[in-house]
Amino acid sequence: MTTGDVVNKLWGFCHVLRHDGIDYGDYIEQLTYLLFIKMADERGAELPQHTDWPYLRKQSGSDLLDAYVEALRTLGKEHGILGDIFSGSQNRFSNPVNLQKLIGLIDQTEWTAIDTDVKAAAFEGLLEKAASEGKKGAGQYFTPRILIQSMVRCVKPDPRASKDFKVCDPAVGTGGFLIAAYEWLKAETKGGAFDRDTAKRIRRQTYYGNELVPRPRRLALMNLYLHQVEPRITLGDSIYEVPGSQRYDVILMNPPFGTKGAGQPPDREDFVVQTSNKQLNFLQHVLTTLKKGGRAAVVVPDNVLFAQQAGEVFQVLMEDCDLHTVLRCPRGTFSPYTEGTKTNVIFFTKGRPTEHTWIYDARSNVPKITKKSRPLSPRHFAEFEKCYGDDPNGLSKRSEKESAEGRWRSFTIDEVKEHHYKLDAFKWIRDDELDDPDELLDPEELITAVMEELQLALDDLADIQRLLENGRTGAEA
């Protein structure tokens, strides 16, 4: 059975549930529960009484709904990954006929007999389909796989480097970065051939994450489990909760972005800059939780590079870290998940100050990415990866001549300081696409761009109001 066969079969189940008023996200979540119970039965794993597959399979009507609800509640109280996946789980079915039909469809296949890579890729395919169909806001949970893989190839998250090597995504979503990191390791080691202790450490003590929303966390746990990895993914708010003592060798992430503001600035002593901008706060969080000598690759929207307090945050970042590389992504990289958002990836290593920042412009005069006619592909980042070099810390010998179209350029820290640490100022290629009326933004993109600018302005106003209130409080004292 191929990956496509599995995806098509599983996605076909969705049409059953759409008639029951269950949306794409709910569908994947319910499928996760049932697949896990079915695979546990195939492996002979012992589950609590009345939660196993044979018991659910023989129920019908309202008894089936009652048994399913009770099984979810019971499994959510278990320890380990079982309890993590089912914690807070809820039934979304109202029609027992649909639940019974879905159980019957799942029962037709011996899922544990399917090759691990096929099964895992199929689940990834389902998540991508759900993100694509849901569109709005999906970009904060689902980062395009091609972009993730390019970032991972650059930073090389290799846990063989030390026995305490840890990889983290503090806004883990459905686990795409952690999975890509593990898949990269398997490719580097030709299948992941390690001794028993090393294999155990890598699978259980290497991959970490945090997620604010229960559903994507649950999907991330299942996603990684299908890849034979047992990650440690906590549920909570990365930027408002003070982190523990754990520090990481590599951080890969795409902080949530969109039109919803962060509200009050986090009350954290480790944050040098007090701001309501959540992306800037995520950068400060990464700066805290990265080990000295550790490296990070972080997706940021354009507005983060020119926000009111961007210069202050990037000054701190560039004094404490070597922000050696910036990738300016093609327009439409996140299509169709988040239309209109222009993105970048910043790469930095903690422990040495920035002297030069290399910027690769993969956007100017590059046709906008579309889902069907011009999809994102590895070729969009091939030259960038060549320019980046083999050293994951950006220390490879670099030359502007490596880009045939002049897309690769270096700027000194003095030049960055002249622009008040705002990296959006460095644009040297005239973008002819912007002068082409056929390439103008469509209304949806324009609305998204305007809403992001408005939210940025609101965040700035909130920060100004906070400063004024603090000033008045100080004067009264």
Sequence and secondary structure as in RCSB ss.txt:
>XXXX:A:sequence
MTTGDVVNKLWGFCHVLRHDGIDYGDYIEQLTYLLFIKMADERGAELPQHTDWPYLRKQSGSDLLDAYVEALRTL
GKEHGILGDIFSGSQNRFSNPVNLQKLIGLIDQTEWTAIDTDVKAAAFEGLLEKAASEGKKGAGQYFTPRILIQS
MVRCVKPDPRASKDFKVCDPAVGTGGFLIAAYEWLKAETKGGAFDRDTAKRIRRQTYYGNELVPRPRRLALMNLY
LHQVEPRITLGDSIYEVPGSQRYDVILMNPPFGTKGAGQPPDREDFVVQTSNKQLNFLQHVLTTLKKGGRAAVVV
PDNVLFAQQAGEVFQVLMEDCDLHTVLRCPRGTFSPYTEGTKTNVIFFTKGRPTEHTWIYDARSNVPKITKKSRP
LSPRHFAEFEKCYGDDPNGLSKRSEKESAEGRWRSFTIDEVKEHHYKLDAFKWIRDDELDDPDELLDPEELITAV
MEELQLALDDLADIQRLLENGRTGAEA
>XXXX:A:secstr
  HHHHHHHHHHHHHHHHTTT  HHHHHHHHHHHHHHHHHHHTT    TT SHHHHHT  HHHHHHHHHHHHHHH
TTSSHHHHHHHTT     S HHHHHHHHHHHHTS GGGS HHHHHHHHHHHHHHHHHHH TTGGGT   HHHHHH
HHHHH   GGG TT  EEETT TTSHHHHHHHHHHHHHTTTT   HHHHHHHHHHSEEEEESSHHHHHHHHHHHH
HTT   EEEES TTTS   S  EEEEEE    SS    S    TT SS  S HHHHHHHHHHHHEEEEEEEEEEE
EHHHHHSTTHHHHHHHHHHHEEEEEEEE  TTTTTTTSTT  EEEEEEEETS  SEEEEEE STT     SSSS 
  THHHHHHHHHH S TTS S   GGGSTTS EEEEEHHHHHHTTT GGG   S  GGGG GGGS  HHHHHHHH
HHHHHHHHHHHHHHHHHHHHHHHHHH 
